[in-house]
Amino acid sequence: MGSKSNYILNKNSLFDHLTLCIMIKEDRIDLNKRFIQAFKLLEDRGAIIKNDRGGKGVGDVAEKVLGNKAYGHIIRAFLNSDSKRVIDYGQAQSFCRSYDINEAWLLHGIGNPFGFDAPGDALSGDRMVSGGIGNILYTTVRAFAGATFGAENQEDNTYFSIPGVSGSGLVAFQIEGNSMDPVIKHNDIVVCRSVENLNDIRDNEIYAVRSNGNVWVKYIQKIYNNRGRMVRMKLISANYFDNDPFEEDVNESTRLYKVVRKISNV
């Protein structure tokens, strides 16, 4: 009798295990993999210390993500690639907002963990170095849209430099609006480098797109025709809850600039 009961129990456990595996969709598994990657990046930066008791431990992560400090074992399960427990989208969003992770990246794999190619505070901590001749043209978004900078009122042009940002073809302007929040916020200044060849554009990275008198700063995805030629772009906001993605044709007036720096609180 006991062996039969054990058989039924084991059979049910196997059924539950298989059901759980089927229920976890591939997108949730990918989401959990990005969570593990982000967690490790935050450990590298010292923002999370697993066994810390001073506010940076796993229990503190659980409190921010799951609402209870006692749920540290659940966070550890998320981090265990052999566990069948994976983070959900609501929990991942709480994690992003608690640790300043790029939501578009963690939730959907768009862009990079901290919004730019290289993670870290250095990207938002840069300061303008004025005086003398700089290599970055500071202009307004309106002038940038109309491509009048450098052509009119040249005596009013302002140039500056940033340590570590060299070369030519650099332009900077202030962001208006919150469509790229929290990666790039209203009133932040972006520094962009001109892209000469459309083949150099990389999907899911941030560009300033100038076309027909308009300027957008967005994540970009290339769209090709049946001949393999890039004919349109999908423009995606970091603040995708309030801003739907849209497509824009690529034509002779289209110019792209790779966003290489942001400057905040200047």
N, C-alpha and C positions, 0 to 999 in steps of 0.2 A: 504493500500500500504506500509506504514511504517512498520507495523508488519511483513509483508511478507518479506521485505528487511532484517529486523532483523533476521528472521528465517533463511534466506539464509546465512547471515553473520555468525550466530552461528553454522550452519551446516558446513560451510567451515572451521571455526576455529576448530571445533571438528575433521574434516577430517585431517587438518594440524597437529593437536596434535597427532592423531593416527599414521599418516605417520612418524612423527618425532620419535615416540617411536619405530616403526618398524625399522627405518633406523639406530638407535643407536644399534650397535652390542654389545653382551655381553662382548667382550674383551675390548671395549672402556669404558664400565661401570666399569669393574674391574680396568682398567688403571686409571680412575678418582678417584676411591676409594683409590688407592695407592698414587695418588697425594695429596688427602686430608690428608692421614696419614703422608706423608713426610712433608707437610706444617706444621702440628701440631708439628712434631719433631723439625723442624727448629724454630718454635715459642718457644718451650721449651728451646732450646739452645740460644735464643736471637738473632738469625740470621735474623728473621722476626718479626716485631712488627706492627700489623695491622694498627694502627692509627698514626704511626710514621711519622714525617715530615723531618727526618734527614737522609733519604737514605735507611730505612729498611721497609717502609710501603708497603701497597698493590699496590699503584701506581708504586712503584719501582719494585715490582715483575712483574707487567704488562709490564713495559718498557723492562725488560730482557726477558720475555717470549713471549710477543705479539708485542714488538717493539714500544709501545706507552704508555706513562704514564697515559693517559686519559682513558685507558681501564681497570681501576681497578674494575669497575662493572662486567666485564667479569670474572675476577679472583674470585670475590665474588660469581658469579653464579656457577663456577666450585666447589666452596667450599660448596655450598648449596645442600644437598642431595635431596631436593625436586625439584631442578631445572632440566630442561631437557637439559641443556647445559653441555657438557663434554669436557675435554681437548683432543686434538688430539696428535698423536705420535710426530709430529714435534715440537709442543709446549712443550711437556713433555721432549723431548731431550734438548731443550734450558733451561728448568728449571733445569735439571740434571747438565748441564755444568756450569750454573750460581751459583749453590749452592752445588756443589760437592756431588751430590746424585749418587748412583750406578745405572747406566743406565740399566743394565741387570735386576735389581730388579724392577725399576719403569716401564719399558717398557714391561717386560715379566714375572715378578714375580719370578725371579731367584735370590737367595742369600738374602741379607739383605739391608736395606736402605743405610747404609754407608759401606757396604762391609763385615762387620764382625758381630758377635753376638750382641755386645754392641756398640751403636753409640757413637760418641764423639771423640774429638781430642786426648784423652789419648792413643788410640791405635797407633796413628802415632807419638806420642810425647815421647814415651819411649826412654830411653837412656841406653846403656850398662853400667854396673857397673863392672869394672875389678879389678883385685887385689884379692889375696886369691883364694879360690876354689869356682867356680860357679857350677850351676847345668845344664847349657845349653852348649852343645858342638857346637862350631862354626867351620864349615867346608866349603869346596868348593862344588859347585853343582856337579862337576866331581867326587869328592870323595864320595859324597852322593849317586850318581848314581851307583857307583861301590861297595858301602857298605864297603869301605876300611877304613873309619874313625874309629879310636879307635883300629884298628888292626895293622896298619903300622905307623911307625914314631910317636909312641905314645908320645915321648917327645915334638913333635911339636904341639900336640893338644892344642887348646885354649878353655878355659871354661870361661863363664861369667854369670852374673845373671841380672834379671830385677825385680824391686820391684813388688810384687803381682803375679809373675809367679813362682810357686814352684813345687816340685815333680821331678820325674825322667823321662827318656825316651824322653828328649827334645833335639832337634837339630836345628841349625840355619844355613842358607846359603843365599847368595846374589842372587837376581833374575836377570836373563838375558833375555832381550826382553820385548816387550810391549803387550803381549797377554792378560794380566790381567789389563791393564791400563783402567780406572783411579783408580781402586780399589787398585791394587798393581803395582807400577811403576818400570821401569828398574833401577837397582842398589839398590832398597829397600832390606832390609834383612827381611826374614820371620822366625819366630820361630814356630816350629812344634812339636806336641806331638804324639808319636807312638800310633797307634790304634791296640790293640791286637785282637779284635774280629770284623769281618766284620759286624756283626749285630748291632754294635754301630755306624755305618756310617749313617749320616743323609743326605737325598737328599737336593740338592741346597745349600750346604755349601762348603767352600773352603778347599781342601786337597792337600797335596803333594803326588803324586802317583809315586812309584818307581817300575819299572818292566822291566826285561830284559835289564838292563843297561841304561834305560831311566828314566828321571824325568820330570813330568809335575806338575804344580801348577794350578789347575782348580776348577771350580764348578763341583760337582759330582752328577750324578743321577744313581741309581742302576737299573740293568736290570736282571730279573729273568727268569729261564726256567719254564717249565710247572709243575715242582715239587716244585716250590717255592724256589729254590736255586739261589743265586746270581752268575751269570756266566760272566757278562760283566758290564762295566761301561760306561756311556756317559760322556765325558769330555767336558765342556763348558767354553769358554773364556769370560771374562768380555768385552774385545774388540772384540765382535762378528761380527762387520762389516768387519774386516780384517781376522778373524780366524773362520773357520767353526767348529762346534762341531764334534767330532769323537768318536768312540767306541773302547774300549780296553778290551781284555779278562782278566778275573781274573784267575790266576793260582798259582802254588806253589811259584813263584818268586815275586808275587805281594805284596807290602807292602804299607800301607797308613799311613799318618801322618796328623793329624788335624792342620791346621794353626790357631794358637791362638794369634799371635801378628805380627805386621809388625813394622819395625824400619826404619824411613826415615831420610835422611840428616845427617848421622853419619859420 
